[in-house]
Amino acid sequence: MFSLLTLLIFALLFYLFYIILLSAFEEVGFKKWEASLIVFSCIIFGKIDLPLLEYNRWVIAINVGGALIPIIITIYLIFSRKVAGRSILGMIIVAYFAYNVTMVTGEGVVAIFPYWLIPPVVASFYSIVASIKSKKKAASIAYASGTMGVLIGADLLHLKELLHMGVRKVTVASIGGASILDMVFLTGIIAVLMDALLYGKE
């Protein structure tokens, strides 16, 4: 009975999380079926890490569901919504905060609660200011600024520091390695949902 109850609770929580992710991708302009495809693709491919480089016993990889797909979505959004300039500035701003709230450990680059919430908050507020004359573009700017800002600030800017940290055995540090629970993935989602609450849904 206990195991069945646990399974039901887990299924309910997963469904609620799925609905939240679906809402975020719909908010940036994807159709429901497209948003569903994106969410399930990120979940399914969240187990796949693609190695990028090896140095000093570190293997740097990128997670397909947690980082690669969000990067592709970001590129699509900034060009299809014509928000490249504003998004790039947002990425720089978010990267600054992401860099300062993260630290390098033997496990990789990490951020502790509640500091990892600062980048999505910054991405959301920036997108609202940047789209004051074009409200429909706010969500796309928030997603692009948040996702790429964290990837640059938390992962790329800490890379040199990480690679020079000594480890006794081969250790994999995957960008977006926690898949849909990774900071790279969640920052864009949280920023978009904050936009919907603060700026209103489309």
C-alpha positions in Angstrom: 0.0 0.0 0.0 2.8 2.4 0.9 4.7 1.7 -2.3 1.5 2.3 -4.4 0.8 5.6 -2.5 4.4 6.7 -3.1 4.1 5.9 -6.8 0.8 7.9 -7.1 2.4 10.9 -5.3 5.4 10.7 -7.6 3.2 10.5 -10.7 1.2 13.5 -9.4 4.3 15.6 -8.8 5.7 14.6 -12.2 2.4 15.6 -13.9 2.4 19.0 -12.1 6.0 19.6 -13.1 5.2 18.6 -16.7 2.3 21.1 -16.8 4.6 23.8 -15.4 7.2 23.2 -18.1 4.5 22.9 -20.8 3.1 26.3 -19.7 6.5 28.0 -19.9 7.2 26.8 -23.5 3.7 27.7 -24.6 4.3 31.2 -23.1 7.3 31.7 -25.4 5.1 31.0 -28.4 5.3 27.2 -29.0 2.1 25.3 -29.8 0.9 22.8 -27.2 2.1 19.8 -29.2 5.5 21.5 -29.9 5.9 22.3 -26.2 5.0 18.7 -25.3 7.6 17.4 -27.8 10.3 19.7 -26.3 9.5 18.7 -22.7 9.5 14.9 -23.5 12.7 15.3 -25.6 14.5 17.0 -22.7 13.4 14.3 -20.3 14.3 11.4 -22.7 17.6 12.8 -23.8 18.4 14.0 -20.2 20.4 10.8 -19.7 22.8 11.5 -22.6 26.0 13.4 -22.0 28.2 14.3 -25.0 31.9 14.6 -24.2 33.5 17.9 -25.3 37.0 17.8 -23.9 39.3 16.1 -21.4 41.9 17.8 -19.3 43.6 17.0 -16.0 41.3 14.0 -15.3 38.2 16.1 -16.0 35.9 15.1 -18.7 33.7 18.1 -19.7 30.5 17.1 -21.4 27.2 18.7 -22.3 23.8 17.1 -21.5 21.5 16.9 -24.4 18.2 17.4 -22.5 19.6 19.8 -19.9 21.7 22.1 -22.1 21.9 21.3 -25.8 18.2 21.4 -26.5 17.7 24.6 -24.5 20.6 26.1 -26.5 19.0 25.2 -29.8 15.6 26.6 -28.5 17.4 29.8 -27.5 19.0 30.3 -30.9 15.6 29.7 -32.6 13.9 32.2 -30.3 16.4 35.1 -30.6 16.3 34.9 -34.4 12.6 34.0 -35.1 11.4 36.7 -32.6 14.1 39.2 -33.7 15.4 39.8 -30.1 19.1 39.0 -30.6 20.5 42.3 -29.5 18.3 42.6 -26.3 18.9 38.9 -25.5 22.7 39.1 -25.8 22.7 42.1 -23.4 20.5 40.1 -21.0 22.8 37.1 -21.3 25.7 39.3 -20.2 23.8 40.7 -17.2 22.6 37.3 -16.1 26.0 35.7 -16.6 27.5 38.2 -14.2 25.0 37.2 -11.4 25.3 33.5 -12.3 29.1 33.6 -12.0 28.9 35.2 -8.6 26.3 32.8 -7.1 28.1 29.7 -8.2 31.2 28.0 -7.0 33.6 25.3 -8.1 33.7 22.0 -6.1 34.9 18.5 -6.6 31.4 17.7 -7.9 31.5 20.5 -10.5 30.0 24.0 -10.6 27.2 24.3 -8.0 25.0 27.0 -6.5 23.1 26.8 -3.2 19.5 27.7 -2.4 18.2 30.4 -2.5 21.1 32.0 -4.4 20.5 30.0 -7.6 17.1 31.8 -7.9 18.9 35.2 -8.4 19.7 34.6 -12.2 16.1 33.8 -13.2 14.8 36.8 -11.2 17.3 39.0 -13.0 16.4 37.5 -16.4 12.7 38.1 -15.8 13.0 41.7 -14.6 15.5 42.5 -17.4 13.1 41.0 -20.1 10.2 43.2 -18.8 12.3 46.3 -19.1 13.8 45.3 -22.4 10.3 44.6 -23.9 8.4 47.5 -22.5 7.4 48.5 -26.1 6.9 45.0 -27.3 5.3 42.9 -24.6 5.0 39.8 -26.8 8.8 39.4 -26.9 9.3 39.4 -23.1 9.1 35.7 -22.6 11.6 34.9 -25.4 14.1 37.5 -24.0 13.6 36.0 -20.5 14.2 32.5 -21.7 17.2 33.3 -23.9 18.8 35.6 -21.2 18.3 33.1 -18.4 19.4 30.0 -20.2 22.5 31.3 -21.9 23.3 33.7 -19.1 23.7 30.8 -16.7 25.5 28.6 -19.2 28.0 31.3 -19.8 28.3 32.6 -16.2 28.1 29.4 -14.2 29.7 26.9 -16.6 32.0 28.6 -19.1 33.4 31.4 -16.9 34.2 28.8 -14.2 35.7 26.3 -16.7 39.4 27.3 -16.2 39.0 27.2 -12.5 37.3 23.8 -12.7 39.9 22.2 -15.0 42.8 23.3 -12.6 41.1 21.8 -9.6 42.9 18.5 -8.9 40.9 15.3 -8.7 42.1 11.8 -7.9 40.2 10.0 -10.6 38.5 10.7 -13.9 35.5 12.9 -13.1 32.8 14.0 -15.5 31.4 17.5 -15.3 28.4 17.8 -17.5 26.9 21.1 -18.5 23.2 20.7 -17.8 24.0 17.4 -16.3 20.9 17.3 -14.0 18.7 17.5 -17.1 15.4 19.2 -16.4 16.4 19.9 -12.8 19.6 21.6 -13.8 20.2 25.3 -13.3 20.8 25.9 -17.0 17.4 24.4 -17.8 15.4 25.8 -15.0 16.6 29.4 -15.1 14.9 30.1 -18.4 11.7 28.3 -17.3 11.5 30.2 -14.0 12.2 33.5 -15.8 9.4 32.9 -18.3 6.9 32.0 -15.6 7.8 35.0 -13.6 7.2 37.1 -16.7 3.7 35.6 -17.0 2.9 36.5 -13.3 4.4 40.0 -13.4 3.7 41.0 -16.9 0.6 39.0 -17.6 0.0 36.1 -20.0 -0.3 36.6 -23.7 
